[in-house]
Amino acid sequence: MSWIGAKTQGSSAVCSHAQTRRHGDEFETVVRAKGTAANAVVENISALECRFRSTALFEVNLPVEFEVQLPGQPVLSVRGRVVSRTTVHPRFVYTVALDRMTDRETDDLATSLAHSHRTNARTRMRDISTLGEMPVPQGLRQRQRISAEFSMQYRTSKDGFKAAKAANLSTGGLLMICDEML
């Protein structure tokens, strides 16, 4: 693991698995700090702040800089200061307060992000529209199954109510986990 900056105590916390997933509006970049460069994935960016994840360990309050380069858009240099770090093993998620941008830089960022959102939305709509037309191969699920976990009760015709746990749901049913063999 790379360490960039001086070690401080109490600056990391555990965060949810949801923050580690890759989404269509994210992009890769190289973050530079103290003469060292590290690969990162920018998850969210605005004119005021951004969130990125990296395997490099940056110190809180460390000045960083990176480039925003979305497909078909101009390159924009961004600078800021790390304001928080959370641990999502094996990487870290950072929130960076960005330095004040000029009006032109703010407009370029907004234009780049709007173009990226439109492109990703068109791709998702195309994927959704073709999904219904594609035949489902035999042996694969025809209905999406959603992972869930909650307590529930069931009963049989012979016995009263008994505790169980729902494991996941779909429009075709529910996966129930119980102690008895039904």
N, C-alpha and C positions, 0 to 999 in steps of 0.2 A: 504494500500500500504506500502511495506517495504521501508525504506530509509537506505542506507548503505553509510556512508561517511558524510562529512560536506556539507551543502546546499550552492550552488553557483548559482548566477544569470546568466541568459542568456545562459545556457548550454543545453537547450532543444529546439527542433524545431519540426514542424509537418512534417510527411513524408507520402508517398502514401500508399493506401490500399494494393498495390501489395506486399509490404514488409511484410505483415502479413500472407500471405498464406503459407501453409505447403507444401513443395516439397519433393520428394522422396529422395534427397541427404542430407536432414537434419537429425539431430539426437539430442536426449535429453541428457542433462548432468546436473550436479550440479556445479554451480560457487561459489567459496569461496572467500571472501574478509573480512578482519578485523575480522576473527573468526566467521563470519556469512555465512551460506550457503543458496543459492537460486536456484530453478529450472530454467532451461533455455533451449532454443532450438537453437543449432548452425546452422545457415543458410549457412554459407560459411566459409571455412578455408583453409589457405595455410601455408607455413612455416614462412611467415612474419606477417600475420594478420588474424583476423577472425571477423565474424559478428555474433552476437547472439541476441536473444530477450528474455526478462524476464519481469515479473511483479514487480520485485525488482528494486529499484532506486539506481543505483551505481553512485558515484561521478566521474566526469571526472578526469583523472590522477591517479585514484585509482588502485593499483596493485591487480590483480585477478589471480586465478588459477582454472583449471578444468581438467577433464580427457576426452580424446577422446577414446571411446570404440565402434567400429563398429562391427556388427555381424561377428563372425569367425576371428577376428583380435586381436592382443595384445593391452593391455591398454597402452595409452600414456599420461603422465602428461604434461600439457601445462601451461605456465605462461606468463603474459603480463600486459599491462597497458591500461586502458580505455582511448581512444583518442577522442571519440565523442559519443554523446547520442542524439537520436531523439525520439520524443514522437509519439506513435501510440496507442492511448487510447484503451484499458486500460493497455497497456504494453509499454515497451521501447525497442528500437533497438540500440545496442551498436557496435562500431567498436573498436577492441582491437589490439594494436600493440604488437605482441608476442615477448618474449625474444628470443635471439639467441638460436637455437637448435643445438645439436651435429649432425654430419653427420648421425649417426645411427638413431637418432630421426627423422630427415628429411626423410630418406629412409623409416622408418616405417610408417610415416604419408602418404607419397606418395603411398606406397604399399596398405595401408588401404583404402585410397580414391579411388585408381584405382579399387580395388576389389569391393568397394561399387558402383562405377559408372557402372561397368560391370554387377553387379547383378541387379541394377535398370534398366539398359537398356534392359537386357534380359526379365525382368518382363514386361516392357512397350511393348516390341515387342510381347510377348506372349499375352498380353491383346489386342493389336491391331489386331493380326492375328485371335483371337477367336471372336472379336467383329463383323467381317463381317459374320461369320458363325451362330451367334445367331439370332433367329427370334425376330423381334421387336413386343412386345405385342400390341394389338389393343388399341388405345387411346394415345400411346406414339409417340413422334416425330421420324421420320425416318431420318431426316437431322439435323445436329447440328446447333443451332442458336447462333450467335455471337452477344454479346451486343455491340452496337455502338450508337453514338448520333452525328448527324450532320444536318445542315440546308440544305434544298433542295426546289425545286419548282415543282409544278405539274400543269396540266391544264386539263380541261374537254372539251368536244366538244362544249359546249355553252359559256364558259368563257375563259378569258385569264389566264396568269400564276398567281399562288397563292403560298404563303409561306407555308411550312410544315416542319416537323422534322422527320428524320429517327430514329427509336428507336432501331431496331436490324435487322440483316441480316442472311440469310441462303441460301443454294443453291436453295431452293424452292421459295425464294422471299424476300420481305422487309416489315417490319412493319412501316407504315407511320402514323404520328399523324398530324391531321389538324383540323381547326376550324369547317369546314362544314361536314355535314353527306353526304357521297358519295353513 
